[in-house]
């Protein structure tokens, strides 16, 4: 299995393809991440990629895999990323 790109590799690839400096590209990525964290509660969309959303998970019953004991899992908030159809089609080839 191929390894994923590091932040340095992403910055370098974007820098080379756009002609922007690596410092500028890195700063844009950092600011975009900060904005995504701040706006996740309202949902944050990256056009052509997907949407970052905050969801409420209801309380539920689960099972301790070691002991088999039934346990209560409390309600909580979770962050989810929903991939856009355009992205799915581009990655999977429209399958």
C-alpha positions in Angstrom: 0.0 0.0 0.0 1.3 3.4 -0.9 1.9 5.9 1.9 0.1 9.2 2.1 1.7 12.5 1.3 3.2 14.5 4.1 2.3 18.2 4.7 5.7 19.2 3.3 5.1 17.1 0.1 1.6 18.6 -0.3 3.0 22.2 0.1 5.8 21.5 -2.4 3.4 20.0 -5.0 1.0 22.9 -4.7 3.8 25.4 -4.8 5.3 23.9 -8.0 2.0 23.7 -9.8 0.8 27.3 -8.9 4.1 29.2 -8.8 3.4 30.4 -5.2 6.1 30.2 -2.6 6.1 27.2 -0.3 5.7 29.6 2.7 2.6 31.2 1.2 1.1 27.8 0.4 1.8 26.6 3.9 0.2 29.7 5.4 -2.9 29.3 3.3 -3.3 25.6 4.3 -2.9 26.5 8.0 -5.5 29.3 7.7 -7.9 27.0 5.9 -7.5 24.4 8.7 -8.1 27.1 11.4 -11.2 28.3 9.6 -12.5 24.7 9.2 -12.0 24.1 13.0 -13.9 27.3 13.8 -16.8 26.7 11.3 -17.2 23.0 11.8 -20.3 23.5 13.9 -22.0 25.3 11.0 -20.5 22.9 8.5 -17.4 23.8 6.5 -17.3 23.0 2.8 -14.2 22.5 0.7 -15.5 22.8 -2.9 -15.0 19.7 -4.9 -13.7 17.7 -1.9 -16.4 17.5 0.8 -17.9 18.9 3.9 -16.8 18.9 7.6 -19.8 18.7 9.9 -20.5 18.5 13.6 -23.1 15.7 14.5 -24.8 14.7 17.7 -24.5 11.0 18.6 -27.3 9.7 20.7 -26.8 7.7 23.9 -26.6 3.9 23.1 -25.9 0.6 24.7 -22.6 -1.2 23.8 -20.7 -4.2 24.9 -17.3 -4.4 26.5 -15.4 -6.8 24.1 -13.2 -8.2 26.9 -15.8 -9.0 29.5 -19.0 -9.1 27.4 -20.6 -6.8 29.9 -23.3 -4.4 28.6 -22.3 -0.7 29.0 -24.0 2.6 28.4 -22.2 4.8 25.9 -23.1 8.5 26.6 -24.4 10.9 24.0 -21.7 13.1 22.5 -20.8 15.4 19.6 -18.6 14.1 16.8 -16.9 15.6 13.8 -17.6 13.9 10.4 -16.3 14.5 6.9 -18.7 13.9 4.1 -17.0 13.3 0.8 -18.6 15.1 -2.2 -20.0 13.2 -5.2 -17.6 15.0 -7.5 -14.7 13.7 -5.4 -16.0 10.2 -5.2 -16.4 10.1 -9.0 -13.0 11.5 -9.6 -11.3 9.0 -7.2 -13.3 6.0 -8.0 -13.7 6.7 -11.7 -17.5 7.1 -11.6 -18.0 3.6 -10.4 
